[in-house]
Amino acid sequence: MLLAVDIGNTNINIGVFLNKKLYRHWLVRAEKEKTCDEYTVMLVSLFSLFHIDVSGVKAVIFSSVVPPLTPVFSRLSQSLFGIKPMIVGPGLKTGMPILYENPMEVGADRVVGAVAAYAKYGGPCIIVDFGTATTFDAISTKGEYLGGAIAPGIQISAEALYLRTAKLPRIEIAKPKAAIGRTTVGSMHSGLFYGYIGLVSKVIETIDRELGGGAVTVATGGYSNLIGGEIETIKHREPFLVLEGLRILYEKNAL
């Protein structure tokens, strides 16, 4: 079995692959203050709950955009599984040229998602990842990572309204019953939901035009169904895109 872990700013996506199939997956909160022992207990509990033998894990790969958690999960892999993990970063073969001015600036999760999307759909391709930030990544016909765009995530936008105003409440993200809100909460739902659809649609449209048109657009991340499902140009929603990309990268680099 292969254990793949995508460590994000808000959540940690964990997947267990049996051969090429995603056998089990979990989404847990990313907490920088947790120790290696605490994450080990959590992972052992999840394995036990679903009757997965820890000793069956023969390889580990992870990507991380949270520097304090990178050594934590590296120690976890070695102490729990006795395996030195494969970590997405410099030196790992991706098979995808990174044409960013400074390739080191590209988040590991963005590269992994791009590899998975190109492997599945070819190029040109646009990946929209609805995470803490919403990222847009552009892949050329030849499979080159060209760059993209970064926008505040919809949850960050909702929190900003609550924190930076005196009378607006904290709300959950949801599709409103109507665009014309008749309450404060209804108005906030409308502005966030339809405003975010407009933001995402316009960025996709502009990137697609720069790619020459006809790019396949793939959505992933926590709000890919809620928001992505409302945007006609998003043809594919892949909730486990990054986990699949981790599996692909492991196979490219395992010798």
Buried (B, 14 or more C-beta within 10 A) or exposed (E): BBBBBBBBBBBBBBBBBEEEEBEBBBBBEBEEEBEBEEBBEBBEEBBEEEEBEBEEBEBBBBBBBBEEBBEBBBBBBBEBBEBEBBBBEEEBEBEBEBEBEEEEEBBBBBBBBBBBBBBBBEBBBBBBBBBBBBBBBBBBBEBBBBBBBBBBBBBEBBBEBEEEEEEBEEBEBEEBEEEEBEEEBBBBBBBBBBEBBEBBBEBBEEBBEEBEEEBBBBBBBBBBEBBBEBBEBBEBBBBBBBBBBBBBBBEBBEE
